[in-house]
Amino acid sequence: MVVIKRLHIKIIASLIIGLTIFGTFGGFENNISYGSFFSHYYEGFKTINFLLSSIIIIIISLIFLKISNKIIIKILIAELCLWLLKLFLMKGGYAIGIGGPLFFMVEYDTMNLFLRMSVLILFFIINKKVHYYFIFLSIVLIYIIAHYLVMLKLYHFAQPIYIN
């Protein structure tokens, strides 16, 4: 049996913030590339992209404050919905040239979605005794869901719908 504490959630939240910063400056968070090798482009350093990344970082940073868990769960659900809308409507990098999607883009989005969903699930079981098997099965299930959502993006919504 293990008890999930707020410290465990703060560690994962730190990973999300670090991954978002890395993705913003590395071109993964706001990539809108699509088309062939000759027509794709990247405009990651626009105001709207930094604004969305900043909003996401600020929302995730609320985990470090002493706010009620119910309020944080609602905020994290809203942030997850915002990130999924951004994924399906604005992100590119999935329909690039002959070689297919950018491999790092697919893995980056899968990891990002997996961490966000993990934080949300951990808030539901915070300060409760749970078995290790439950934690393991939750991790596997969350990864499968994150992977299938990114594959849905890859195969059905490869090109960005909204281009800023």
N, C-alpha and C positions, 0 to 999 in steps of 0.2 A: 504494500500500500504506500502511496505517495500523496503528499498534500501540495497542491499547486499554490504557490505564494505569488504575491505581486512582483517580487524580484524576478521570477522566471519570465513574467510577461514583459517587464522592463528590458530584459536582455533581448527578447525577440523584437520589441519595439525599436531598440537601438539598431538592430540589424536592418530593420525596414528603413529607418532614417538614413543609415549609411548606404544602403542599396539605392535609395532614391537619389541621394546626392551623387553617388557614383554614376547612376544612370543619366542624371541630368547633364553632368559634365562630360560623360563618355558617349553621349549620343543615343542611349538606349531608351531613356524615359520618354523622350519627345520626338522620336524618329518618325517622319511621315514619308519616308522613301517608298516609291513604288515604280513600276514600269520596267523597262529593259535596262541594260547596263548603261545605255547612253542617255536615257531620259529620267532616271531617278534623281532625286535631290534630297538634301537634308537641310531643314531650316529649324534646327533645334534651339537656337538662341534668340527666339522671339519673345516678346513680352508675355504673351498668353501662355507660353510653355513654362516660363519661370513662375508665372503667377499660379498655375495649376500645381506645379511641383512645390511651391512655397506653401500653398493651402494644404496640400497633403502632409507635408512635414509638420506644419503647425497642428493639424488635427491629430496626428500620431503622437506629437509631443504632449498632448493633453493626458496621456497615460501616466506621465511622470508627476502630475499634480494629484492632490488628494481630493478627488471627485468621486461621487457615488458610482458604484459599479454599474448600476442600471443606466445612468446617464452616459457613461463611457461606452456601454454596449450599443446604445442608440446612436451615438456619434460614430462609432466604428462601423456600424452597419451602413450609415450614410456615406462614410468615407469609402467603404468597399464598393458601394453602388456608384459613387463618383468615379472611382478608379476603373470599374468595369465599363462604364460609359466611355471613359477616355480610351480604354483598350479597344472597344468595338467601333467607336466612331472616329477617333482621331489618329490612332497609331498606325504606322505603316511598317515596312521592313519585312512583310510577309510575302509580297509578290514582286520579287526582285529578279529580273533577268531569267536566263536559262537554268541557272543552278537552283532556283527555288528560293525559299525563305532564308533570311540571315539566321544561322543556327544560334548565335549568341542572343539574338532578339527573342527567339522562342524560349530559350532557357531562362533568360532574364525575366520575362513575363511570367513564366511558370513559377519561378522561385518567389517573385514578388507577390503573386496571388496566393501561393502556399503560405507564406509568412503572414499575410494579412488575415487569411482565414484561420490560421493557427492561433493568432492573438485573440480573435473573436471567440473561438471555441474555448480557449483557456479561461476567458472571463466568465464563461458559463459555469465552469467547475472550480473556480477559485475558492480556496479555503475548505474544500471538501476532500475527504479521503477517497481516492480512486485507485484502482488496481493498475499495475504496470501494463497488463494486457489491454486495458481500455485506452491507455495513452498510446500504445503502439498501434492499435487498430484505428484510433482517431487520426494519427499521423498518416497512416496509409490511406485512409479514406479521404482525408483532406487533400493529399497529393494527387490521388486519382481524379477528384473533382476539379482541382486546379489544372491538371494536365488536359482533361477533356474540354474545359472551357477555352484553354489556349488553342487546342486543336480545332475547336469550333471556329475560333477566330481565323486560324490558318487556312482551313478548307472552305469556309463560307463567307468570310468577311476580310479577305486578304488585303484588299485595297482600303485605304482610309475613306470613310464616307464624308467626313467633314474635313476640309483642308483649310487651315487658317491662313 
